[in-house]
Amino acid sequence: MELRKLKGSSFWWMALGMIVLVSSWSGLAFMKRAESSNPATRTVALAQGEIFQTVGLLAPILAALLTSRLAVMESSERMDLKWLSLGQSPIGMFLAKLVVAGCALTLCFVIPLTWIPLTASAQGFHLEGSLAEYILLPTLIACFSSMAVTTIQLALSLTIERQAIGLGLGVIAGLIGTGLGPMNMPALGWFFPAGISSAASPFLFSASSDGFARMTLVTNPWMKVLTSLLVCIIWSGISAFVIKVKESDR
């Protein structure tokens, strides 16, 4: 039913534009790294790590735009009453919107996180460990982080009439989430959705003897994947509870 609501809407063009934007930026960043002749900078981990860092910055902003569009379409011309009259509960509508917006946002990051390491490996970039892990670990964490961010932004869009508030909070959350790593406080990211990608980052950053950055996978990355999944479930439950309380008050 949610897909029928979005038939012919601009939501899909917005989602497609976001996918193209993130993929284009990722491609340009990779091309710049591929042009380097220094072996220290031509590693799959560095190429993948650069793209993964964009999740914390862009996911809250893009989620705010997508969920705001969904909320505006839902409430325009008393459409919310129409769908309620067809037997769709508030929680059901919330979960359906979460799946649609979350999947669209996830694709923005999963696509470049998949083809960047494959292309880097094909071009002779240095690889430590399994290529499958360099693809699977970041994409899973990006997926859970995107869903957690989407569930919070969707709850904000559905409960706050002024959509600019949700958009502003998304920008602030993105700046904070992406700054936790440089501030050496990534563990704080477990306490809010935008910081999950920083807290659960599977990459270990260090400097090599020649002064160049070096990235490797952490010792036990699967624990971070499972923890990010748990945190995503918790935030989804909190958001669903907020929507239920709001509808009860109505």
C-alpha positions as CSV (number, residue, x, y, z in Angstrom):
1,M,0.0,0.0,0.0
2,E,2.9,2.4,0.8
3,L,4.3,1.9,-2.7
4,R,0.9,2.6,-4.2
5,K,0.9,5.9,-2.3
6,L,4.2,6.9,-3.8
7,K,3.3,5.9,-7.4
8,G,4.1,8.8,-9.7
9,S,5.5,11.0,-6.8
10,S,8.7,12.9,-6.7
11,F,10.0,10.7,-3.9
12,W,11.6,8.2,-6.3
13,W,13.3,11.0,-8.3
14,M,14.6,12.4,-5.0
15,A,15.9,9.0,-3.9
16,L,17.5,8.4,-7.4
17,G,19.2,11.8,-7.2
18,M,20.7,10.9,-3.8
19,I,22.0,7.6,-5.1
20,V,23.6,9.3,-8.1
21,L,25.0,12.0,-5.9
22,V,26.7,9.7,-3.4
23,S,27.9,7.3,-6.2
24,S,29.3,10.2,-8.2
25,W,31.2,11.7,-5.2
26,S,32.5,8.2,-4.4
27,G,33.7,7.7,-8.0
28,L,35.5,11.0,-8.1
29,A,37.2,10.3,-4.7
30,F,38.3,6.9,-6.0
31,M,39.6,8.3,-9.3
32,K,41.7,10.7,-7.4
33,R,43.2,7.9,-5.2
34,A,43.7,5.7,-8.3
35,E,45.8,8.4,-10.0
36,S,48.3,8.2,-7.1
37,S,51.5,6.3,-7.8
38,N,52.4,5.8,-4.1
39,P,51.7,2.2,-3.1
40,A,50.9,3.4,0.5
41,T,47.8,5.2,-0.7
42,R,46.6,2.5,-3.2
43,T,45.0,0.1,-0.7
44,V,41.5,-1.3,-0.8
45,A,41.0,-0.4,2.9
46,L,41.8,3.3,2.3
47,A,39.5,3.5,-0.7
48,Q,36.7,1.8,1.1
49,G,37.3,3.7,4.4
50,E,36.9,7.1,2.6
51,I,33.4,6.1,1.3
52,F,32.4,4.6,4.7
53,Q,33.1,7.9,6.4
54,T,30.4,9.6,4.4
55,V,27.7,7.6,6.0
56,G,27.9,9.5,9.3
57,L,27.7,12.8,7.6
58,L,25.2,12.3,4.8
59,A,22.8,9.6,6.2
60,P,21.0,12.0,8.7
61,I,20.7,14.7,6.1
62,L,19.4,12.5,3.3
63,A,17.1,10.7,5.7
64,A,15.6,14.0,6.8
65,L,14.9,14.9,3.2
66,L,13.3,11.6,2.4
67,T,11.2,11.3,5.5
68,S,10.1,14.9,5.3
69,R,8.8,14.2,1.8
70,L,6.9,11.1,3.0
71,A,5.3,13.0,5.9
72,V,4.2,15.9,3.6
73,M,2.6,13.5,1.1
74,E,0.9,11.6,3.9
75,S,-0.8,14.7,5.5
76,S,-1.6,16.6,2.3
77,E,-5.2,16.9,1.4
78,R,-6.3,14.8,4.4
79,M,-4.6,11.7,3.0
80,D,-3.7,10.5,6.5
81,L,-7.5,10.1,7.2
82,K,-8.0,8.3,3.9
83,W,-5.4,5.6,4.6
84,L,-6.6,5.3,8.2
85,S,-10.1,4.7,6.9
86,L,-8.8,1.8,4.8
87,G,-7.7,0.0,7.9
88,Q,-4.0,0.9,8.0
89,S,-2.9,1.5,11.6
90,P,-0.5,4.3,12.6
91,I,2.2,1.8,13.5
92,G,1.7,-0.1,10.3
93,M,2.0,3.1,8.3
94,F,5.1,4.0,10.3
95,L,6.8,0.7,9.6
96,A,5.9,0.7,6.0
97,K,7.4,4.2,5.6
98,L,10.5,3.1,7.5
99,V,11.1,0.2,5.1
100,V,10.6,2.3,2.0
101,A,12.7,5.3,3.2
102,G,15.3,3.1,4.9
103,C,15.9,0.9,1.8
104,A,16.2,4.0,-0.4
105,L,18.7,5.5,1.9
106,T,20.6,2.3,2.3
107,L,21.1,2.0,-1.4
108,C,22.8,5.4,-1.5
109,F,25.7,3.9,0.5
110,V,25.5,0.1,-0.3
111,I,26.1,0.7,-4.0
112,P,29.4,2.6,-3.8
113,L,30.5,0.5,-0.8
114,T,30.1,-2.6,-3.1
115,W,31.7,-1.4,-6.3
116,I,34.6,0.6,-4.9
117,P,36.5,-2.4,-3.4
118,L,35.7,-4.5,-6.4
119,T,37.1,-1.8,-8.7
120,A,40.1,-1.2,-6.5
121,S,41.0,-4.8,-6.3
122,A,40.7,-5.1,-10.1
123,Q,43.1,-2.2,-10.5
124,G,45.8,-3.8,-8.4
125,F,45.2,-2.0,-5.1
126,H,46.8,-3.7,-2.1
127,L,44.5,-5.9,-0.2
128,E,45.0,-7.3,3.3
129,G,42.6,-10.1,4.2
130,S,39.4,-11.1,2.4
131,L,37.7,-8.9,-0.2
132,A,34.3,-10.3,0.9
133,E,34.9,-8.8,4.4
134,Y,35.9,-5.5,3.0
135,I,32.6,-5.4,1.2
136,L,30.2,-7.1,3.6
137,L,31.2,-5.5,6.9
138,P,30.9,-1.8,5.9
139,T,27.7,-2.4,3.9
140,L,26.0,-4.1,6.8
141,I,27.0,-1.4,9.3
142,A,26.0,1.3,6.8
143,C,22.6,-0.5,6.4
144,F,21.9,-0.6,10.1
145,S,23.1,2.9,10.6
146,S,20.9,4.2,7.8
147,M,17.9,2.4,9.1
148,A,18.5,3.8,12.7
149,V,18.8,7.3,11.3
150,T,15.7,6.9,9.2
151,T,13.6,5.7,12.0
152,I,14.4,8.7,14.1
153,Q,14.0,11.2,11.3
154,L,10.7,9.6,10.3
155,A,9.4,9.9,13.9
156,L,10.4,13.6,13.9
157,S,8.7,14.2,10.5
158,L,5.5,12.5,11.6
159,T,5.3,14.1,15.0
160,I,6.5,17.7,14.3
161,E,4.5,19.8,11.9
162,R,7.4,22.1,11.0
163,Q,9.6,19.9,8.7
164,A,12.4,22.4,8.9
165,I,13.1,21.3,12.5
166,G,13.7,17.7,11.4
167,L,15.9,18.9,8.5
168,G,17.9,21.1,10.8
169,L,18.4,18.3,13.4
170,G,19.5,16.0,10.5
171,V,22.3,18.5,9.5
172,I,23.4,18.9,13.1
173,A,23.4,15.1,13.7
174,G,25.5,14.6,10.6
175,L,28.1,17.1,11.7
176,I,28.3,15.6,15.2
177,G,28.3,12.0,13.9
178,T,31.1,12.5,11.5
179,G,33.2,14.5,14.0
180,L,33.3,11.8,16.7
181,G,36.1,9.9,15.0
182,P,38.5,12.9,14.6
183,M,37.7,13.9,18.2
184,N,38.7,10.4,19.4
185,M,35.3,9.8,20.9
186,P,33.7,7.3,18.6
187,A,32.2,5.3,21.5
188,L,29.7,8.2,22.1
189,G,28.1,7.3,18.7
190,W,26.3,4.3,20.3
191,F,24.1,6.8,22.1
192,F,22.5,8.4,19.0
193,P,21.8,7.0,15.5
194,A,24.0,9.4,13.5
195,G,27.0,8.2,15.4
196,I,26.5,4.4,14.9
197,S,28.8,4.4,11.8
198,S,31.6,6.0,13.8
199,A,31.2,3.8,16.8
200,A,30.9,0.6,14.7
201,S,33.5,1.5,12.1
202,P,35.3,-1.7,11.1
203,F,38.4,0.2,10.1
204,L,41.4,0.9,12.3
205,F,43.2,4.1,11.3
206,S,46.9,4.5,11.9
207,A,49.9,6.3,10.3
208,S,52.5,4.3,8.4
209,S,56.3,4.8,8.8
210,D,56.4,7.0,5.7
211,G,53.7,9.4,7.2
212,F,50.8,8.2,5.0
213,A,47.5,7.1,6.4
214,R,46.9,3.4,6.9
215,M,43.6,1.5,7.3
216,T,43.1,-2.1,8.3
217,L,40.1,-4.1,9.6
218,V,39.7,-4.2,13.4
219,T,40.4,-7.5,15.2
220,N,36.8,-8.5,15.8
221,P,34.6,-6.5,13.4
222,W,31.6,-8.8,13.6
223,M,30.9,-7.8,17.1
224,K,30.5,-4.2,15.9
225,V,28.1,-5.4,13.2
226,L,25.9,-7.2,15.7
227,T,26.0,-4.3,18.2
228,S,25.0,-1.9,15.4
229,L,22.1,-4.2,14.6
230,L,21.0,-4.2,18.2
231,V,21.2,-0.4,18.5
232,C,19.2,-0.1,15.3
233,I,16.4,-2.3,16.7
234,I,16.4,-0.3,20.0
235,W,16.0,3.0,18.1
236,S,13.3,1.6,15.9
237,G,11.4,0.5,19.0
238,I,11.7,3.9,20.6
239,S,10.5,5.6,17.5
240,A,7.5,3.2,17.1
241,F,6.6,3.9,20.8
242,V,6.7,7.6,20.2
243,I,4.4,7.3,17.2
244,K,2.0,5.1,19.3
245,V,1.9,7.6,22.1
246,K,1.2,10.4,19.7
247,E,-1.7,8.6,18.1
248,S,-3.1,7.7,21.5
249,D,-3.1,11.4,22.5
250,R,-4.8,12.3,19.2
